[in-house]
């Protein structure tokens, strides 16, 4: 391995004492290949096994906490019958020493079956249905469901969970002034818009402690801004980050299309979003940065912008041996394009393969 890439492979230790063997994370990617009802399939196990031999940590595809709140092929942690499949998944991810994190989410207004949200405000896209605003009791039930999904993750052998508060899904919707038009204890001010995610964090930590798992990893993923007006601004996000730093969290995961991206509004546009967030966080919590990390040089640059851990998604999708090639000094051999004939070689499930052209162009 070339010396300049050594920092990517140094161990990392969370404040709870859990150590990762390196700084590279396989981030969540929706593979659309779970069985009907959210059970884990053999196809997704083969897909993960091909990509997780060298990474320090794996965060799974978004996993539902209540029935009818995801998309076709999404895994579930909704009931105890799903624990055996989740156990197989955790064992596959951890086989070579990676830490396994189950990402928990609810689709909210972007769902297919149960379109609910903080308020009756449709997503800003053509023909989107108007969701039903959740009642106070339903919100409390959802918080409980996130906690119970975390319990199932613990029983299945996962090392932690990630709360999906990004990308316009339900938790994001509660923090968003575009979606959240409430005037009760769950909305109306910036502080009240924070309440739903903060209550979920508190419930999951309570569950972990009741299961005698004080070192159970809890991460929070967020999108720094929204294009809508009103929408989340960098200024609001930095305020939220300061509150998240006071919670029982182990890391923050910044959802970005490109880790080099600049703020839209509400902050200094001469600095990247990652740099601004790192300035607020300092060393109080580790940051996961991702977005357009294709080469080892990209990964190094992401570290320099403030990320402590680097998410490599499409890179591992296209070349499952990305890390091995860097370690062997063969980074020039990393595949960066995808052929229409590569599916079986890359162990990509059929449903995922059908959706890949939305994200990656084929080279033939």
C-alpha positions as CSV (number, residue, x, y, z in Angstrom):
1,X,0.0,0.0,0.0
2,X,1.2,3.5,-0.8
3,X,2.1,5.6,2.2
4,X,-0.4,8.4,1.3
5,X,-3.3,6.0,1.8
6,X,-2.3,4.6,5.1
7,X,-4.6,7.0,7.0
8,X,-7.6,5.3,5.4
9,X,-6.7,2.1,7.1
10,X,-5.9,3.3,10.6
11,X,-8.2,1.9,13.3
12,X,-10.9,4.1,14.7
13,X,-12.4,3.9,18.2
14,X,-15.7,5.3,19.2
15,X,-16.0,6.9,22.6
16,X,-18.0,3.8,23.8
17,X,-14.8,1.7,23.2
18,X,-16.0,0.0,20.0
19,X,-13.1,-0.1,17.5
20,X,-13.3,-0.2,13.7
21,X,-10.4,-1.8,11.9
22,X,-10.3,1.1,9.4
23,X,-12.0,4.3,8.3
24,X,-14.0,2.9,5.4
25,X,-17.7,2.5,5.7
26,X,-20.1,0.7,3.4
27,X,-23.0,3.2,3.5
28,X,-26.7,2.4,3.0
29,X,-27.8,1.6,-0.5
30,X,-31.3,0.4,-1.3
31,X,-30.8,-3.0,-2.9
32,X,-34.6,-3.7,-3.4
33,X,-34.0,-7.4,-2.9
34,X,-35.5,-8.4,0.4
35,X,-38.4,-10.9,0.3
36,X,-42.1,-9.9,0.4
37,X,-42.9,-8.8,4.0
38,X,-39.3,-7.5,4.6
39,X,-37.6,-10.8,5.3
40,X,-33.9,-11.1,4.4
41,X,-33.2,-13.0,1.1
42,X,-30.2,-15.1,0.1
43,X,-29.5,-12.7,-2.7
44,X,-28.9,-9.8,-0.4
45,X,-26.7,-11.9,1.8
46,X,-24.5,-12.8,-1.2
47,X,-24.4,-9.2,-2.3
48,X,-23.2,-8.0,1.1
49,X,-20.8,-10.9,1.6
50,X,-18.9,-9.8,-1.6
51,X,-18.3,-6.3,-0.3
52,X,-17.7,-6.5,3.4
53,X,-14.5,-8.5,3.9
54,X,-12.3,-5.4,4.5
55,X,-14.6,-2.5,5.4
56,X,-14.6,-1.2,9.0
57,X,-18.4,-0.9,9.3
58,X,-21.5,-1.6,7.2
59,X,-24.7,0.3,7.4
60,X,-27.6,-1.7,5.9
61,X,-30.3,-0.6,3.5
62,X,-33.1,1.4,5.1
63,X,-35.2,-1.0,7.2
64,X,-38.8,-0.3,8.2
65,X,-40.0,-0.2,11.8
66,X,-43.8,-0.5,10.9
67,X,-45.6,-2.5,8.2
68,X,-46.5,-0.6,5.0
69,X,-44.0,2.2,5.5
70,X,-41.3,1.3,3.0
71,X,-40.9,0.2,-0.6
72,X,-40.8,-3.1,-2.5
73,X,-37.8,-5.1,-1.6
74,X,-37.0,-3.1,1.6
75,X,-36.0,-5.2,4.7
76,X,-38.1,-4.9,7.9
77,X,-37.5,-4.9,11.6
78,X,-41.2,-4.6,12.3
79,X,-41.9,-7.8,14.2
80,X,-40.1,-10.6,16.0
81,X,-40.7,-13.1,13.2
82,X,-38.0,-11.1,11.2
83,X,-35.3,-11.6,13.8
84,X,-34.0,-14.9,12.4
85,X,-33.4,-13.2,9.0
86,X,-31.8,-10.2,10.6
87,X,-29.6,-12.5,12.6
88,X,-28.3,-14.1,9.3
89,X,-27.7,-10.6,7.9
90,X,-25.7,-9.4,11.0
91,X,-23.6,-12.6,10.9
92,X,-22.8,-12.1,7.2
93,X,-21.8,-8.5,7.7
94,X,-19.6,-9.3,10.8
95,X,-17.9,-12.4,9.4
96,X,-14.6,-10.7,8.6
97,X,-14.6,-8.2,11.5
98,X,-16.8,-5.3,10.2
99,X,-19.2,-3.7,12.6
100,X,-22.9,-4.1,11.6
101,X,-25.3,-1.2,11.8
102,X,-29.0,-1.6,10.9
103,X,-30.5,1.6,9.5
104,X,-34.0,2.3,10.7
105,X,-36.5,4.5,8.8
106,X,-40.1,5.3,7.9
107,X,-40.9,6.7,4.5
108,X,-43.5,9.2,5.7
109,X,-45.0,11.3,2.9
110,X,-42.9,9.5,0.3
111,X,-44.4,6.1,1.1
112,X,-46.6,4.0,-1.2
113,X,-49.1,2.4,1.1
114,X,-49.3,4.6,4.2
115,X,-48.6,8.2,3.3
116,X,-48.4,10.0,6.6
117,X,-46.3,12.9,7.7
118,X,-45.9,15.7,10.3
119,X,-48.5,17.7,8.3
120,X,-50.7,17.3,5.3
121,X,-48.1,18.6,2.9
122,X,-47.2,16.6,-0.2
123,X,-43.6,16.1,-1.4
124,X,-42.4,18.7,-3.9
125,X,-42.8,16.5,-6.9
126,X,-45.3,15.9,-9.7
127,X,-48.6,14.1,-8.7
128,X,-47.4,13.4,-5.2
129,X,-50.3,12.5,-2.9
130,X,-51.1,14.6,0.1
131,X,-50.2,12.6,3.3
132,X,-52.3,12.4,6.4
133,X,-51.0,14.3,9.4
134,X,-50.1,12.0,12.3
135,X,-51.9,12.3,15.6
136,X,-50.1,12.7,18.8
137,X,-50.8,9.1,19.8
138,X,-49.5,7.8,16.4
139,X,-46.3,9.8,16.9
140,X,-45.8,8.2,20.3
141,X,-46.5,4.8,18.8
142,X,-43.9,5.4,16.1
143,X,-41.3,6.4,18.7
144,X,-42.0,3.1,20.5
145,X,-41.7,1.2,17.1
146,X,-38.2,2.7,16.5
147,X,-37.2,1.5,20.0
148,X,-38.6,-2.0,19.4
149,X,-36.8,-2.2,16.0
150,X,-33.6,-1.4,17.8
151,X,-34.4,-4.2,20.3
152,X,-34.7,-6.6,17.4
153,X,-31.4,-5.4,16.0
154,X,-29.8,-6.1,19.4
155,X,-31.3,-9.6,19.6
156,X,-30.1,-10.3,16.0
157,X,-26.5,-9.4,16.9
158,X,-26.1,-6.0,15.3
159,X,-23.6,-3.7,16.8
160,X,-25.8,-0.6,16.4
161,X,-28.5,1.2,14.5
162,X,-28.6,4.3,12.4
163,X,-31.6,6.6,12.6
164,X,-32.5,7.7,9.1
165,X,-33.3,11.4,9.5
166,X,-32.3,12.4,6.0
167,X,-33.4,12.4,2.3
168,X,-36.9,13.7,2.8
169,X,-38.3,10.7,4.8
170,X,-40.5,10.9,7.9
171,X,-37.9,12.0,10.5
172,X,-36.5,14.5,8.1
173,X,-40.1,15.7,7.5
174,X,-40.6,16.5,11.2
175,X,-37.5,18.7,11.2
176,X,-38.4,20.4,7.9
177,X,-40.3,23.7,7.9
178,X,-41.6,22.7,4.4
179,X,-43.3,19.5,5.7
180,X,-43.9,20.4,9.3
181,X,-46.6,23.1,9.6
182,X,-47.9,21.9,13.0
183,X,-48.6,24.3,15.9
184,X,-48.4,21.8,18.8
185,X,-45.6,20.2,20.8
186,X,-44.3,18.6,17.6
187,X,-43.9,21.7,15.5
188,X,-44.2,25.5,15.2
189,X,-40.7,26.4,16.3
190,X,-37.2,25.1,15.4
191,X,-36.9,23.5,18.8
192,X,-40.3,21.8,18.5
193,X,-39.4,20.5,15.0
194,X,-36.4,18.8,16.7
195,X,-38.6,16.9,19.2
196,X,-39.5,13.8,17.2
197,X,-35.9,12.8,16.3
198,X,-34.7,13.6,19.8
199,X,-37.4,11.4,21.3
200,X,-36.5,8.5,19.0
201,X,-32.8,8.8,20.0
202,X,-33.8,8.8,23.7
203,X,-36.1,5.8,23.2
204,X,-33.4,3.7,21.4
205,X,-30.9,4.5,24.1
206,X,-33.4,3.5,26.8
207,X,-34.0,0.2,25.0
208,X,-30.2,-0.4,24.6
209,X,-29.6,0.1,28.3
210,X,-32.6,-2.1,29.3
211,X,-31.0,-4.8,27.1
212,X,-27.7,-4.3,29.0
213,X,-26.0,-3.0,25.8
214,X,-24.5,0.3,26.9
215,X,-21.9,0.2,24.1
216,X,-24.6,-0.3,21.4
217,X,-23.8,2.2,18.6
218,X,-26.5,4.8,17.8
219,X,-25.9,7.0,14.7
220,X,-28.0,9.8,13.2
221,X,-28.1,10.6,9.5
222,X,-29.3,14.0,8.3
223,X,-29.5,16.1,5.2
224,X,-28.0,19.6,5.8
225,X,-30.4,21.5,3.5
226,X,-33.5,21.4,1.4
227,X,-34.2,23.2,-1.9
228,X,-37.7,24.1,-0.9
229,X,-38.8,27.5,0.6
230,X,-39.5,27.3,3.4
231,X,-36.9,24.6,3.8
232,X,-34.0,23.4,6.0
233,X,-31.1,25.8,5.8
234,X,-27.5,25.3,6.9
235,X,-28.1,27.7,9.8
236,X,-30.9,25.5,11.1
237,X,-28.9,22.4,10.6
238,X,-26.0,23.8,12.5
239,X,-28.4,24.6,15.4
240,X,-29.7,21.1,15.2
241,X,-26.2,19.7,15.2
242,X,-25.4,21.5,18.4
243,X,-28.4,19.9,20.0
244,X,-27.5,16.4,18.6
245,X,-24.1,16.7,20.2
246,X,-25.8,16.7,23.6
247,X,-27.7,13.4,22.9
248,X,-26.7,9.8,23.5
249,X,-25.3,9.4,20.0
250,X,-22.1,7.8,18.8
251,X,-21.8,9.4,15.4
252,X,-23.4,11.7,12.8
253,X,-23.8,10.8,9.2
254,X,-24.0,13.7,6.7
255,X,-26.1,12.8,3.7
256,X,-24.6,14.6,0.6
257,X,-24.6,13.9,-3.1
258,X,-21.1,15.2,-3.1
259,X,-18.9,15.7,0.0
260,X,-17.5,18.8,-1.7
261,X,-20.8,20.6,-2.0
262,X,-21.3,24.2,-0.8
263,X,-24.3,25.5,1.1
264,X,-27.4,26.9,-0.7
265,X,-28.2,29.5,2.0
266,X,-27.8,30.4,5.6
267,X,-24.0,30.0,5.8
268,X,-20.7,31.0,4.4
269,X,-20.7,29.7,0.8
270,X,-16.9,29.8,0.5
271,X,-16.7,26.7,2.6
272,X,-18.1,23.2,2.1
273,X,-21.0,21.9,4.1
274,X,-18.7,19.2,5.6
275,X,-16.2,21.9,6.7
276,X,-19.0,23.9,8.4
277,X,-20.4,20.9,10.2
278,X,-17.0,19.8,11.3
279,X,-16.3,23.3,12.8
280,X,-19.5,22.9,14.8
281,X,-18.8,19.3,15.9
282,X,-15.1,19.6,16.5
283,X,-14.1,16.3,18.1
284,X,-17.2,15.8,20.1
285,X,-18.7,13.2,17.8
286,X,-17.3,11.4,14.7
287,X,-18.7,12.4,11.3
288,X,-19.3,10.0,8.4
289,X,-18.9,11.7,5.1
290,X,-19.9,10.3,1.7
291,X,-20.9,11.4,-1.8
292,X,-18.8,11.0,-5.0
293,X,-16.0,9.1,-3.2
294,X,-14.8,6.9,-6.1
295,X,-11.0,6.9,-5.7
296,X,-8.5,6.7,-2.8
297,X,-7.7,10.4,-3.6
298,X,-11.4,11.3,-3.1
299,X,-11.4,9.4,0.2
300,X,-8.3,11.3,1.4
301,X,-9.9,14.6,0.4
302,X,-13.0,13.7,2.3
303,X,-10.9,13.1,5.4
304,X,-9.3,16.5,4.9
305,X,-12.7,18.2,4.8
306,X,-13.5,16.9,8.3
307,X,-15.0,13.4,7.9
308,X,-13.6,10.9,10.4
309,X,-15.1,7.9,8.6
310,X,-15.6,7.7,4.8
311,X,-18.6,6.1,3.1
312,X,-17.9,4.4,-0.2
313,X,-21.1,3.3,-1.9
314,X,-21.0,3.3,-5.6
315,X,-17.3,2.5,-5.5
316,X,-17.9,-0.8,-3.7
317,X,-21.0,-1.5,-5.8
318,X,-18.9,-1.3,-9.0
319,X,-15.8,-2.9,-7.5
320,X,-16.3,-5.1,-4.4
321,X,-12.4,-5.4,-4.1
322,X,-11.9,-1.6,-3.9
323,X,-10.2,-1.8,-0.5
324,X,-8.1,-4.9,-1.3
325,X,-6.7,-3.2,-4.4
326,X,-5.7,0.0,-2.5
327,X,-4.1,-2.2,0.2
328,X,-2.1,-4.1,-2.5
329,X,-0.9,-0.9,-4.1
330,X,-3.1,-1.6,-7.2
331,X,-5.4,1.3,-7.0
332,X,-5.1,1.9,-10.7
333,X,-6.9,-1.4,-11.2
334,X,-10.0,-0.2,-9.4
335,X,-13.0,-0.5,-11.7
336,X,-14.9,2.8,-12.1
337,X,-17.4,1.9,-14.9
338,X,-20.1,-0.8,-15.1
339,X,-20.8,-3.0,-18.1
340,X,-24.2,-4.5,-18.8
341,X,-22.6,-7.9,-18.5
342,X,-21.3,-7.4,-15.0
343,X,-24.3,-8.4,-12.9
344,X,-23.4,-12.0,-12.0
345,X,-19.7,-11.3,-11.5
346,X,-20.6,-8.5,-9.1
347,X,-23.3,-10.5,-7.2
348,X,-25.9,-7.7,-7.7
349,X,-29.5,-8.9,-7.1
350,X,-32.0,-8.7,-10.1
351,X,-34.2,-6.0,-8.6
352,X,-31.2,-3.8,-7.7
353,X,-29.7,-4.4,-11.2
354,X,-32.9,-3.1,-12.8
355,X,-32.7,0.1,-10.9
356,X,-29.0,0.8,-11.4
357,X,-29.3,2.9,-14.6
358,X,-31.0,5.6,-12.5
359,X,-27.7,6.0,-10.6
360,X,-24.9,4.7,-12.8
361,X,-24.4,4.8,-16.5
362,X,-23.3,1.6,-18.3
363,X,-20.2,1.9,-20.4
364,X,-21.6,-0.3,-23.2
